[in-house]
Amino acid sequence: MTADLASPHSICNGTMNEESVLFIVDSDSSITRIVTLHDRHVANLIGDDDDPKNLSAFGDLDSNGHNAKLQYPVGIAFHYPSSQLYVTDRFNNKLKRVDIKILICSSYFVTDTDRKKQRGETNSAKFNEPYGIAIFEHFLFLADKNNSHVKRIDLDQDTIVRVTDGLQLHKGNADTWIIDDEDKIIKLIFIIKSNI
C-alpha cells in the first residue's frame, strides 16, 4: 500500500459494498479517503482534485463523492446500522454525512438557517470548529471545540443537545469526561487542542 497523504487526522473502520474498509480524513488535502483491507487499495472518497498535491482544493459543497468539497476535516465515525459516515468539516463549521450506499455527501446540523428544519436545543446546532466525534449505539458525540461543549446527536430522532452544560472544556488542554447517559455510563475522551 502506497499513498500520498497530507496530515491524516482520524481513522475509523466501516463497511462498503459488504467489504471491511478503513476511512481516513486527510485534513490538509480536505479529502476523505478509503482503504479496502483485502487488497490495501487507497482511494479518494469525498473531495478530489486532478492534482493530488493541490492543497487548495477545499470548499463547502454538498454533492456526490468526488465533487463534494470539505475544508480541513478532522473527525470521522461510521454508523454501521445505517451505513452512514460522519465527518467533522472543521473550517466550514459543519458536520457532514456521507451515505456510503450512494456516495452522497450532505451537510447535517449546520447553520442558523438550516436549524429551522432540525429539532433540538436552540444553540446546539451551531458549531464552531467541530472536532472529534464518536458513535455509541444511535448517539453521535461531537467535541465542538470553540464553543467549548460536547454535543450529542440522536441519529434516530435527528435531535441534538449539549451534554456538557455546566462543565467547562478548557482550550489548549486534554480533557476526559465521564458522561452518564440515562442508565449507561459512557467514557469518552476528547482531546481539544488549540494553537493559541
N, C-alpha and C positions, 0 to 999 in steps of 0.2 A: 504494500500500500504506500503510494507516494501522493502527496497533495501539498499544494502551497496554501497555507493558512495565514491569516493576518489577525493575530490576537484572539484565538479561540477563548471564549469566556466560560461557557457552560455546556454540559453534555447530559443527555438522558437517553434511556433506552425506550424502544417502542416497536411497533409493527407497521409494515406497509406491504400490501398485497400478500398478507399472511406470512410474511418473512420477518425475522428478527433484524432490527436495524438500530443504529445509533443516530441521534440527531445532535448537531453541533451548531451553536451560534458563534459565528466568526465576526466579532464585533467591528474591527477596523474596516473590513470589506463590506459590512452591512448585509451579510448573506447568511442564510441558514442552510447548512449542508447535511447530507445524509450519507451514512456509511452502511452498506449492506455487509452483514457479518459473514455470510458464507463465502464471498469472494473478496471481501475487504475493498470494494469499489467505493470511491468517494465521488459524490456529485452534488451540484447545487440544487437546492430545493426551492428556496424563496429568495428572490433577488438574483440578479445576474448582470454581466457586462461582457462585451466582446473581448475586452482586455482584462484578463484575470488579475493583473497587478494594479488596476484602476481602483484606488481607494476613495474616489469621489463619486461613485455610482450609487449614492444614497438618495433617499427621498421619503415620501409618505404617500403610497399608492396602494389601495386595495385592488387586487386583481388575481389572475391565475399565477401560479408559481413563479416563473421566471420574469414575468412582467411586474410583479409586486415589488414595492420598494420599502425598505426599512432604514432607520438611521440609528446606528450603534445599538443593536440588540444585545442584551446581556443575560437574560434568564430564559430558561426553556423547560417545559414539562409536558409529558404526554399523558392523556386520559384514555386508558385502554377501552372502557365500555363504549365510548362514542367515537373513537379513532380521531380525536381532535388533538392538535398540537398547539400549545400556548407559548407565546414569545413576548417578553417584555421589550417594547420598542422604546428604548430609553430616551433619546433626544426628541422623539415625536410625542412623548408623554402618553403613550398608548399601550394597551395590551392587545396583541394581535392573535387571532385564532385561525388555524390552518386546518381545513377539512382534508385529511390525508387521502380520503377516497376519491375526491375530485380535484385536489390541489388548488383550492381557492383560499386565498389569504384575505381576511377581513378584520376590520377594527372591532374591538369588543370592549365595552365600558370605557369610553374615551373622553368626551368633551361635554361642556355645558349644553350644547345643542342636542347632542345625542342622549343626554341624560333623561330627556323627556320621554324617551322610549324605554327607559330602564326603570327597574324598581329597586329601591334601597334607600339608604340614608342620603340626604341632600348633598353633602360634600364628599361622599365616599367614592363616587365615580370619577372624580377629577384627580388625575395622577400628576406627580411632579418627579420625573425621572424614576419610573418604576424599575426595580432591580431584580432581586432574587424571587423565584417562585417555587412552590412545592404543591403537590396534589396529594390529598388524603381522602380516600373514598370519593365522594362527589363534591368535595370542597377544594378550591384553589386558594392558597395563601400567597399573598404578594407583599413584598417589602417595598413600600412607597417611600423611597429614600428621602427626598427633600420635603415631603410632608410629614416625615417622622412618624409614620404609622405602619402597622401591619394590617392588611385588609383581607377579608375572607369573602370569596365569591362562591355562592351555591350554584354549581353548574347545572343542576336540575331545575332550579327555580329562576335562574338569571337574576339573583339578588346579590347585593354587596353591602357589607357592614365593616366598620373598623373594629378590630378585636383588641386594640391596644389603647382604648380610651382610658385616660388617667395615667398611662405609662408614658415615659419619655424615652425615645430612642436617641442616642447621642451620636451625632455626626462625628466621623473620624475614629470610631471605636467599633470593636466587635462585641455584639450583644447576643446573649442567649435568653430566650423567653420560653417559659413553660406555660402553655395556654390550655386552660380547661375548656373543653368543647362539649357541652351537655354532660353525658356520663363518661366520656372518654378523656384521657389525658394525652395530649399531642405534644411531643417535644419537637420544637422547630429551632433551628439555628440559622439566623440571618446575619451575614456579615455585611455591615453597612460601612462603606469606606468613603472617605472624602479626601480630595487633594487640598482642601482649604487648610 
